[in-house]
Amino acid sequence: MKKVINGRRWDTEKANLICEVVNGLPCDLDYVKVGLYQTPRSKRFFLAGEGGPMTVFAHAVSEGTLCGGERIIPIGTDVAHWLAETNASEETVKKFFEEA
């Protein structure tokens, strides 16, 4: 997935995947599959994923109607660190956050 947000390019193919979280089944309204990534050069963090109509990945298809979708969400280091500590191995957390 690729996206330009506020003049910055985010690309899951070039970024480093730190961890991935899947919650629910694809047919669930609150299904979420999201990866935590770090860009290789600027070391910025972002989430990239997909989800059902009751998630942050939803988008409006008509007035009052939501559909599941996918998107990229830039996040700060503190949130990324917490997500990694919650969902990745200790070794992975050390690899990406030794200076944090």
NORWO-V303951 format. One record per residue. N is the residue number from 1. NEAR is the number of other C-alpha atoms within 10 Angstrom. Layout:
BEGIN
<<N:NEAR> <N:NEAR>>
END
This chain:
BEGIN
<<1:12> <2:13> <3:15> <4:10> <5:11> <6:6> <7:7> <8:9> <9:10> <10:24> <11:18> <12:20> <13:11> <14:14> <15:18> <16:17> <17:17> <18:20> <19:19> <20:17> <21:13> <22:14> <23:12> <24:13> <25:13> <26:15> <27:10> <28:14> <29:16> <30:18> <31:20> <32:25> <33:18> <34:20> <35:19> <36:26> <37:27> <38:23> <39:18> <40:11> <41:8> <42:7> <43:13> <44:16> <45:24> <46:23> <47:21> <48:23> <49:21> <50:22> <51:27> <52:24> <53:20> <54:16> <55:17> <56:17> <57:24> <58:20> <59:17> <60:12> <61:10> <62:8> <63:6> <64:6> <65:10> <66:16> <67:16> <68:23> <69:17> <70:18> <71:17> <72:21> <73:16> <74:17> <75:14> <76:10> <77:16> <78:12> <79:12> <80:23> <81:19> <82:12> <83:17> <84:22> <85:16> <86:12> <87:16> <88:17> <89:13> <90:11> <91:9> <92:15> <93:21> <94:14> <95:11> <96:16> <97:15> <98:8> <99:6> <100:9>>
END
